[in-house]
Amino acid sequence: MTLHLAPLEGADDEARFGSLAVLTQRVRDLVDAVVLTDVAEEELAEAGAELAALTERLSARRRATPLPHEFLPDGRHRHLGNAVTGGCNPHALPLVIDRPADGGSRAEITFRPTHEGPPGSVHGGVTAMIMDHLLGDAAAAAGNGGVTGTLTLRYLRPVPYGTPVVAAAKVARTEGRKAWVEGTISAPADGRVLVEATGLFITPTRWTVGDAG
């Protein structure tokens, strides 16, 4: 397996991606507004026309490859286009992960209305995606970075959107290239566990870093 990483090209590139991140957050805000809007039909039509013009404007020049990855000084790598953590991907929360001194990975999350599944709560597939990424980060933090082998979730209580929750994960045990990781999503007010997750992550026998393309 080959992991393609390419560093950002310089200060100008960094500034451009910073502007893209701001635009991306505006798009997230727009998506939330669309989900909750109750404006008149005429307003919807006018907004749709404006968005069509913006789409054409942004499509005038397209990247030949996805947004770049880069290594960070702490050993992690940044992927601006990642579906979970990408600062330049409107689909992402984005998830911001901390690595506590006592090990594992942790994130404070506030899901948005666009993540709704059952009325008033987050879609189970969205929480699964978040836990897959967080468990994988915990494996990497313990020196067992790899790909998901299995992922199992138990949905104990509805996960709300618009209210902060806490996700946490730690490696339970390792065996060679395999790492078993456990995690939860819980309500910070009373510590009630909303979702439990377990995953098996496998370090590929060959994980090569090369140029993107």
Beta strands, then each sheet from edge to edge (+ up, - down):
strand 1: 2-4
strand 2: 69-71
strand 3: 77-79
strand 4: 105-109
strand 5: 147-155
strand 6: 165-175
strand 7: 178-186
strand 8: 193-202
strand 9: 208-210
sheet 1: 1+ 9+
sheet 2: 2+ 3-
sheet 3: 4+ 6- 7+ 8- 5+
end
